């Protein structure tokens, strides 16, 4: 419940409509791009909650490739937050979520 609330708050901060975002991996990708372009704690750290919610959905619907793509995206967010971004892998992770998480 707390994660869902945090996801809704972050969606509001990012200017995303909560109902549309709740079922959309596009919102997560937009937030990830913003994090990669301008890594702020508010944007990047909030992605953990969003990703956790979407991973739960992927798990429940047995979308293992999507789940794995979300893990890769999380790894890239962690690298950005640690000051070791890898733009090629970031692009790959974003591409994988767009392919496997529909």
C-alpha positions as YAML, in Angstrom:
chain: A
units: angstrom
residues:
- id: 1
  name: UNK
  ca: [0.00, 0.00, 0.00]
- id: 2
  name: UNK
  ca: [2.79, 2.42, 0.88]
- id: 3
  name: UNK
  ca: [4.57, 1.71, -2.42]
- id: 4
  name: UNK
  ca: [1.39, 2.34, -4.39]
- id: 5
  name: UNK
  ca: [0.93, 5.64, -2.56]
- id: 6
  name: UNK
  ca: [4.52, 6.65, -3.27]
- id: 7
  name: UNK
  ca: [4.09, 5.69, -6.92]
- id: 8
  name: UNK
  ca: [0.99, 7.87, -7.13]
- id: 9
  name: UNK
  ca: [2.82, 10.80, -5.51]
- id: 10
  name: UNK
  ca: [5.78, 10.46, -7.87]
- id: 11
  name: UNK
  ca: [3.44, 10.19, -10.86]
- id: 12
  name: UNK
  ca: [1.84, 13.43, -9.76]
- id: 13
  name: UNK
  ca: [5.21, 15.14, -9.33]
- id: 14
  name: UNK
  ca: [6.21, 14.04, -12.83]
- id: 15
  name: UNK
  ca: [3.00, 15.38, -14.30]
- id: 16
  name: UNK
  ca: [1.66, 11.95, -15.17]
- id: 17
  name: UNK
  ca: [-2.00, 11.14, -14.71]
- id: 18
  name: UNK
  ca: [-2.16, 8.52, -11.98]
- id: 19
  name: UNK
  ca: [-4.86, 6.28, -13.55]
- id: 20
  name: UNK
  ca: [-3.07, 6.18, -16.90]
- id: 21
  name: UNK
  ca: [0.31, 5.72, -15.26]
- id: 22
  name: UNK
  ca: [-0.89, 2.92, -13.02]
- id: 23
  name: UNK
  ca: [-1.21, 0.57, -16.00]
- id: 24
  name: UNK
  ca: [1.58, 1.96, -18.13]
- id: 25
  name: UNK
  ca: [5.23, 1.14, -18.46]
- id: 26
  name: UNK
  ca: [5.58, 4.28, -20.57]
- id: 27
  name: UNK
  ca: [5.41, 6.41, -17.42]
- id: 28
  name: UNK
  ca: [8.23, 4.44, -15.87]
- id: 29
  name: UNK
  ca: [10.34, 4.89, -18.98]
- id: 30
  name: UNK
  ca: [9.73, 8.64, -19.00]
- id: 31
  name: UNK
  ca: [10.73, 8.86, -15.35]
- id: 32
  name: UNK
  ca: [13.84, 6.74, -16.01]
- id: 33
  name: UNK
  ca: [14.88, 9.00, -18.87]
- id: 34
  name: UNK
  ca: [14.52, 12.03, -16.61]
- id: 35
  name: UNK
  ca: [16.59, 10.29, -13.95]
- id: 36
  name: UNK
  ca: [19.31, 9.38, -16.47]
- id: 37
  name: UNK
  ca: [19.40, 12.90, -17.93]
- id: 38
  name: UNK
  ca: [19.31, 14.77, -14.64]
- id: 39
  name: UNK
  ca: [19.91, 12.41, -11.72]
- id: 40
  name: UNK
  ca: [18.15, 13.89, -8.73]
- id: 41
  name: UNK
  ca: [17.36, 11.92, -5.61]
- id: 42
  name: UNK
  ca: [13.63, 12.64, -5.91]
- id: 43
  name: UNK
  ca: [13.36, 11.32, -9.46]
- id: 44
  name: UNK
  ca: [15.78, 8.42, -9.25]
- id: 45
  name: UNK
  ca: [14.90, 7.13, -5.80]
- id: 46
  name: UNK
  ca: [11.19, 7.22, -6.57]
- id: 47
  name: UNK
  ca: [11.71, 4.83, -9.44]
- id: 48
  name: UNK
  ca: [12.33, 1.98, -6.99]
- id: 49
  name: UNK
  ca: [8.72, 2.13, -5.84]
- id: 50
  name: UNK
  ca: [7.37, 2.42, -9.36]
- id: 51
  name: UNK
  ca: [9.47, -0.46, -10.57]
- id: 52
  name: UNK
  ca: [8.49, -2.62, -7.60]
- id: 53
  name: UNK
  ca: [4.82, -2.12, -8.38]
- id: 54
  name: UNK
  ca: [5.32, -2.95, -12.06]
- id: 55
  name: UNK
  ca: [7.47, -5.98, -11.21]
- id: 56
  name: UNK
  ca: [4.64, -7.30, -9.06]
- id: 57
  name: UNK
  ca: [2.28, -6.99, -12.02]
- id: 58
  name: UNK
  ca: [4.76, -8.67, -14.33]
- id: 59
  name: UNK
  ca: [5.22, -11.48, -11.83]
- id: 60
  name: UNK
  ca: [1.49, -11.99, -11.37]
- id: 61
  name: UNK
  ca: [0.96, -12.17, -15.14]
- id: 62
  name: UNK
  ca: [4.03, -14.42, -15.59]
- id: 63
  name: UNK
  ca: [5.84, -11.89, -17.81]
- id: 64
  name: UNK
  ca: [9.33, -12.97, -16.83]
- id: 65
  name: UNK
  ca: [11.12, -11.09, -19.60]
- id: 66
  name: UNK
  ca: [9.42, -7.89, -18.51]
- id: 67
  name: UNK
  ca: [10.39, -8.60, -14.90]
- id: 68
  name: UNK
  ca: [14.00, -9.10, -15.96]
- id: 69
  name: UNK
  ca: [13.96, -5.92, -18.05]
- id: 70
  name: UNK
  ca: [12.73, -3.99, -15.01]
- id: 71
  name: UNK
  ca: [15.58, -5.43, -12.95]
- id: 72
  name: UNK
  ca: [18.03, -4.18, -15.58]
- id: 73
  name: UNK
  ca: [16.44, -0.75, -15.47]
- id: 74
  name: UNK
  ca: [16.77, -0.71, -11.67]
- id: 75
  name: UNK
  ca: [20.45, -1.66, -11.97]
- id: 76
  name: UNK
  ca: [21.03, 1.30, -14.27]
- id: 77
  name: UNK
  ca: [19.23, 3.65, -11.89]
- id: 78
  name: UNK
  ca: [21.51, 2.38, -9.10]
- id: 79
  name: UNK
  ca: [24.58, 3.04, -11.24]
- id: 80
  name: UNK
  ca: [23.40, 6.59, -11.93]
- id: 81
  name: UNK
  ca: [22.81, 7.20, -8.23]
- id: 82
  name: UNK
  ca: [26.30, 5.86, -7.46]
- id: 83
  name: UNK
  ca: [27.82, 8.24, -9.99]
- id: 84
  name: UNK
  ca: [28.76, 5.57, -12.52]
- id: 85
  name: UNK
  ca: [26.27, 5.95, -15.37]
- id: 86
  name: UNK
  ca: [26.57, 3.80, -18.49]
- id: 87
  name: UNK
  ca: [24.56, 5.46, -21.29]
- id: 88
  name: UNK
  ca: [24.74, 2.44, -23.61]
- id: 89
  name: UNK
  ca: [23.30, 0.12, -20.96]
- id: 90
  name: UNK
  ca: [20.72, 2.71, -19.97]
- id: 91
  name: UNK
  ca: [19.50, 2.84, -23.57]
- id: 92
  name: UNK
  ca: [19.45, -0.96, -23.73]
- id: 93
  name: UNK
  ca: [17.45, -1.24, -20.51]
- id: 94
  name: UNK
  ca: [14.91, 1.31, -21.76]
- id: 95
  name: UNK
  ca: [14.61, -0.55, -25.06]
- id: 96
  name: UNK
  ca: [14.07, -3.87, -23.29]
- id: 97
  name: UNK
  ca: [11.26, -2.47, -21.16]
- id: 98
  name: UNK
  ca: [9.55, -1.08, -24.27]
- id: 99
  name: UNK
  ca: [9.82, -4.47, -26.00]
- id: 100
  name: UNK
  ca: [8.95, -6.83, -23.13]
- id: 101
  name: UNK
  ca: [6.67, -4.68, -20.94]
- id: 102
  name: UNK
  ca: [3.50, -3.91, -22.86]
...
